[in-house]
Amino acid sequence: MLVSAFFHAGWNVLAKRASDPLAFMFAFNLVSIVLFAIPAAVVYTRHPIPAEGLPYLLATGCVHVVYFSALAAAYSNGALSLAYPVSRGTSVLLVPLLAVPLLGERPTVVAVLGIACILAGLLTVGVLGAGRRVSTEITTGQRGLFFALLTGLTIATYSLIDKVGVSHIHPFIYVYGIFLLLTLGLAPYVLLKRRDRVLREWRYNRRAVLAGSILPMATYVIVLTAMRLSNVSYVVPLRETSIIFATLLGVLVLGERIGAARIAGSALIAAGVIAIALGG
């Protein structure tokens, strides 16, 4: 999950740096489904999609169309330091709450404390860590904040769907199916309204597009494999350790400044991860 978190932070930083986040994400999704077509076909011959798994794949594909659209809008209208923690933190809060009645999961007391630590750390890094900029960002970037909350809601939704769906379908085939459905779902709008921007991302940002075509695929395969081995109540909070890597990449790649609040928040997230790992 830590490897997955690093990959996730990496492609989100690339998306934030792009001139058009949605065009960039569509470009790397398109490259990804071409790049992994042959491996997916080989795996599919051994692990075809069973009928009982198809509804979950179709459902998560639809939710991912909304997810990528909302994420792109959040990055286009708000700062990374606010949009990323809000979207990830919302899912951390919602998934454990919904997994209990919907999936019958029963997190241990230690795991609940770990989840609480991760949520507190996300808020500390994203809100207190941004300092005075938060009030300005919330005031001037309400549209971005709205889309960040919507992104978090979609993350929680597809996480619960995927927990059940991946029990029926091989993780790699499941992820490839998501990317294929996502690309098909975005294609009509992107190709009509943003085709020139997609071509521009490929022309001037090709290395990032190629990196983006691999990182999300690897992220999702790892996450879905983990969901087969553990509770979704644990997997989603652990995945949000990506905020630590996003903070470090923000400093190293985007030139953002890091203060005591972000260091403290990262420590809370690390403590939460340890709690889940030892007591979950």
Order of alpha helices (4+ residues) and beta strands (2+ residues): alpha-alpha-alpha-alpha-alpha-alpha-alpha-alpha-alpha-alpha-alpha-alpha-alpha-alpha
